[in-house]
Amino acid sequence: MVEEQSKQTQCKRIIEYIKKFRSITSSQAMDDLGCFRLASRVYDLKQMGYATKSIWVHGTNRYGEKTKYKMYVLGEEWDGWKQSS
């Protein structure tokens, strides 16, 4: 029961975060929300009926190596990303 409440709380925080900042990455979820399994919570959000999109972002890690990671947005925020891109 406690685990399910924690999932629900994390999902709520993720939704609020995306609405405030337009997107979220795994690193942001860990640092800002204490959520270590963002992909699992995004899956839960989809099961709850939220339209989510993921975007591959290419960057550089702290060692100067090329890397890529996913950034997640809600469906309503996706339209804003497409327009501003």
N, C-alpha and C positions, 0 to 999 in steps of 0.2 A: 504494500500500500504506500509506504513512504517513497519507494522508488518511482511509482506512478505519479505521485504528487510532484516529485522533483522533476520528472520529465515535463509535466504540464507547466511548472514554473519556468523551466528553461525555455520551453516553446513560447510562452508569453513574453519572456524577456527578448528572445530572438526577434519576434514580430515587432515589438516596440523599438528595438535597435534598428532594424531595417527601415521602419517608418521614419525614424529620426535621421539616419545616416545614408539611406537609400540602398545599402548593401552590407554584407558581412562576409568575412573570411574566417577560416579556422583559427588563425592567429588572433584575430580580434575577438572571437568567441571565447577563446581561452583567457586572454588578457583582461578583457572588459566584463565578461559575464561568468567566468569560471566554468564554462561549458567545454568539456574536452572531447565531445563526440558530436560535433556540429552536423555531419552528414546523417547521423542517426536521427537527430532532432528534425532535420529538414524532411527526412522520410516521414516522421511522425506528423509534421505539418501537412504534407501531401495527403496522408491518410485522413486528416481532419478536414480536408477540402480546400486548403490553401493552394493557390497556383504559385509555384515557385519555378524559378529559372536559375540555371548555373552558367557561369561564363568562365572560360579558361583565361587566366591572366598570366602573362609572361613577365618574369622579373629576374632579379639577381639576388642570390643569397648573401650572407655575410662573408663568404669566402670568395665572392666575385664570380661564382658559377651561375650559369643560366639555370633557371628553374621555372616551373609553372604550378599554379594552384588555382583552386576554384573559388569564385566569388558568387555568393547567392543573393538573389533579389526576389521580391514578391512580384506576382504578375502585374499589379498596378504600377510598380516601380519600373518594370521592364520597359514599358512604353516610354518612360522618361529617358532611360538609357539609350534606346534606339534613336530617339529624337536628338539627343545631345551628342551622339557619336558621329 
